[in-house]
């Protein structure tokens, strides 16, 4: 992939976003358990952030299309979001929930980076998204690996360090040039969803919704599941981090496969992988096999294929809204899945939760099978 200043800055942004996501994904559920030993609260605080993202990913996408710019929106909103991390160490469970819920309203704008990536490489969307995912996976793995050790040493400094990296996430985008694009003149509510390929976009959105409901039933409680199986907190960070290695290794290859063989088949592969893994989780009680299956890089297949699909289905003047709408359904699925996963795990245990997740993922397969790709 030919590099320039814009691409280099965007990849640095991707690493730092992955780093902070890795920190939060690994430690926030454990921190909630420390504050209030209750799986319902784990599911609730995890799900609340996604409810905010349901609204704001589309709002930021629509606003970026209206203004004709993405860079400044990402920078300013991420700087505001970073401030909240410095208050987390002093928060009880209620205040933590409120602060995190407000914070993610601003963090949601980072999804516009997917639109930026495809606009820098319009003829190789799959490849550029593959590289973006690769660097994101490197950041995710690094953040997850470090998070357990930092939190075990000092929980307050864990959040301060997360805040510092979050500030850097915004600052690395300052040198980039925002590609020129048409501004959307008609911004009435009825016109916002007047997208060129809206029937296929809805199919993709509902595929993502059901798939993510299943996935986040597992993701929301996975750190706690490892902790309940006597895995030390630093080791939990290592386990989460290891999932980034195969994702990083395959990301650019998966991106090229998307460009060569189509997006839909890659998405179908991701769905089959997830259904298989969650089903095995539900019927076995071997923590080492669970950890081994956690390393299967289904996430890479899913992320690249869905964002390439929505990029194909939307011209640049609609892409902010298209990617925002897709990720609103992503986060709606994460919201429903997280709160459901916490509740089912609290009432019935982890393995029934995993089986229910597998069932949801299988449903998404039948919706994805009806998708039609746009001409590239």
N, C-alpha and C positions, 0 to 999 in steps of 0.2 A: 504494500500500500504506500503510495507516494505521500510523504509527510510535508506539512507546512506549519506555520506558527499557529494557525487556527486548530488544526488537527492535534498538534502536540498539547495545546492548552486544554482542549476538550478531553483528551485521554488522561491528563493529570486530574481534571475535574472528576472523571469517572472513577479513578483510583480513590480519591478522597471521599466521594459519595459512598463507594463500597466500604471504605474503612469505617465511616460513622454508622452505616447500616449494620455492619458486622458487630460493632460495639453494642448497639442497641438491641439487635436481635438476640445476641447471646446473653446479655446481662439484665435487661429490663425485667424479664419474667422472674429471674432469680432475685432481683432487688425487691420485686413485689412480694415474693414469698418471705423475704426477710422482714418486710414491713408488716405484712399481714398474711399469715400462713393459710392461704385459702386459694384453691384453684379457680374458683369463680372470679376472684379479683384478677388473677393472671389473664384469664380470657377476656375480662371486661376492659382492662387497661390496654391490652394488646388490640382489641377490636375498636376501641374508641378512636384511636389515631387513624384507622382506616376509614371510619365514618366521615371524618374531616376530609380525607383525601378523595372520597367519593365526590364531594361537592367541588373541591378546589382544583383538582387536576383538570377538570373541564373548564372551570372559570379562568384559570391561568391560560389554558389553551385558547379559549375564545378571546381573552384580552390580548394575547400576543398576536392573533390574527387581525384584530381590530387596529392595534397600534402599528402592526407591521414590523415588530421587533420582539426578540426573545432574550437576548443577552442581558439587558439591564433589569428585566423582570427577575431573572434567576439570581443575579448578583444581590439586588436590594432585599429580596424576600429571604434569601439564605442568611444574610447578615442579621436580619431581625430574628430569625429562628435560632441563630447561634446563641443569643443572649440567654435563652431559657435554660440551657444546660447548667449555667452557673448558679441557678436557684434550686436545681434538683436535689443537691445534698441536704437541704434544709426542709424538704417537703415531706409531709406525712402522706398516707395513701390517697386521701382526698385531693390534697393540693397537687400531688404528682400527677394524678389523673387529669386535673384541670389544666395544668401547665403543659403537659404533653399534648392534650387535645388542641390547645391554642397553637402550640408550636408547629404541628404538622399542617395547619392551614397555610403556613408560609413555606415549609419544606416541600410542599406538593409541587412547587414550580420547577423543581429540578427535572421533572419529566419532559420539559421543553427541550432538554439537551438531546433527546432522541430525534426531535424534529430538526434541530441544528445539524446533527450528524448526517442525516439523510440529505439535507440541503447542500452540505459540503461535497457529497459524493452521490449525486442523483442517479448516476448510471450503475452504481455498485452499492445499492442500499444494504443488501445482505452482508457484503464484505465489511463495510464500515460499521454496521451494527455488531458484527462479529468481533471486530477489534475493540469496540466500545465495551462489549460484554466481557471480553478477555481482561481488560484493565479493571473493570468493575469487580470481576471475580478475584483478581489479585488483591485489590483493596479489601474486599469482603473477607478473604482468607487471612490477610494480615491483621485486620481489625478483630476478627474472631479469635485468632491465636493470642493476640496481646491482651484482649479484654479480661479474660479470666485471671491472668497474673496481676494485672493492674488493679482490678477490683478486689482481689484477695489481699493485696498490700494496703490499699486505702480506697474505700468506696467514694469518698468525696473527690479525691484527685482523679478518679476514673471519669467523673462527669466534667471536671474542669478540662481535662485533656481532650475529651470528646468535643467540648465547646471550642477549643483552640483549633482543632482540625476542621470543625465545621466552618469557622471563619475563613480558614485557608481555602476551603472549597469554593467560596464565593470569589475570593481574591484572584485565584488563578485564571478566571475568565476575563479579567479586565483587559488583557492585550488582544483578545480576539476581535475579529471583524464580523458584525452581524450581516449575513447575506441579504441583499435587497429582495423584497417581496411586495406583492400588492397588499394594500390595506383593504379590509372588509368595510364597505361603506354602509351596508344595511345591517344594523346590529339589533334589530327588533328580536324579541324572544322567538317568534315564529320562524325567522330566517336563520337563526343560529344553527339549527339542525337540518337545514336544507343542503345536504351534502350530495355529491354526485352519485355515489354508489351506496346510498343509505341502506337498501335491503341486505346487501352482503355485509355491510358494517354492523348491522344489528345481529346477524348470525354470528359474526366473530365475537361481538361483545357478550352474547349469551353463552357462547362456548367458554370464554374466559371466566365469566361469572361462576358457572357451575364447577369448572376445573379448580378455581381458586377457593371456592367454599370447601372442597375436599382437601386441598393442600394445606390450607391454614388451620383446619381442624387438627392437623399434625404439627405444623410449624409453631402454633401458639403454645403448645405444651411440651415441645420436644426437649428444651433445656431442663425443664422440671422433671421430665421422664428420666433423663440421664442422671439427674441428681438423686431421684428416688431409687435408682439402681446403683447407688454408692459410687458414682463417678465424681471425683473431686472437681470443684469449680474451675481451677486452672485447666484440668484435663477436658472439661466440657468445652472450653474455648478452643482447645486443640482439635477436638472432634468437629466442631462447627467449621473451623478454619480449613480442615482437610478437604471439605467439600468444594472449596474454591480451586484446588489444584487441578482436578480433571476438567472443571468448567473452563478454567483459563487455558488449559492445553488444547481443548477442542473448539473454543469459541470461533477462532478465525476459520477453521475447517467447516464448522457448521454454517457460518455465514456464506462461504463459497458454495456449499451444498444447496443452500436456499436459492442462491442466484442460478445455479445449474439445473436443479431438479424441481424447483418450486417450493413455495412456503408451506403449502397445505400438508404435504407428506411429512415434513419435519415436525409440524405441530402434532400430527397424528402419532408420530413416534414418541413425542414427549408425553402425550396422554397415556399411551400404552405402558410406558415406563413407570409413570406415577401410579397407575392402577395396580400394576404388578407389585411395586414396592410397598404400598399401603396395605395391600391384601396380605403379603408375607408378614408385615408388622403385626397384623391382626391375629395371625394363627400361630406365631412362634413366640417363645419367651427366652430368647437368647440375645443378650445385650450386645455381644460381639458381632453377630450377624446383622442386627439392627444398625450398628455403626458402619459395617461394611457396605450395606445397601444405601446408607446415607451419602456415600461418596459417588453414587451413580449420577452423572451430570444432566439429569432431565431438565433442570432449570435452564440450561444453556439452549437446548432445543426449543423450549417454550418461548423464552424471552426474544430471541432473534427472529423466530418465525412470525410471531404475532405482531411485533413492531414493523417487520418488513411487509407483512400483509396490509396493515393499516396505512403504511406509507405508499404502497402501490394503489390503494383504493382512494387516495386523496391527493389532489394537486397541491402545490405549495401554499396556495391561498386558503386551503381548507385543513392543512396538515396539523396545525396547532389544535384545532377543535377535534380532529379525528383521533390524534394521539391522546388528547385530553379525555375524550369520551371513552376510548378503549381502557384507559387507566382508571377512569371512574368506576367502570365495571370490575376491573381488577381489584380495586380497593373495596368495592361493595362486597365482592366475594370474600376478600380477606376479613372484612368486618363480620360478616355472617359466620364464616368459618371459624374465626378466632373465638367469638363469644359462644358458639355452639360447641367447639372443641373443649373449652374450659368447663362448660356446664356438663357435657356428657362424660368427660373424664372424672369430674367430681362425683357424679352420681353413679356411674357404672364401671369406671376404671379406664385405663389407657387402651387396652386391646379392642374393646367394643368401639372406641372412638376411631381407631385406625381402620376397622372394617367399614364403618359408616363413611369414612373418607374415601375408601376405595370405591364404594357404591356411587358416590357423587361423581367421581372422576369418570367412571364408566358411562354415566349419563351424558357427560360432555362430549364423549366420543361420537355419539349419534348426531349431535348438533354439528360438530366439526366436519363430519362426513358429507354434509350438504353444502359446505362452503364452495364458492367458485372464486378462483383467483382472477385478479385484474390482469390485463395484458401489460407486459413490461417492455 
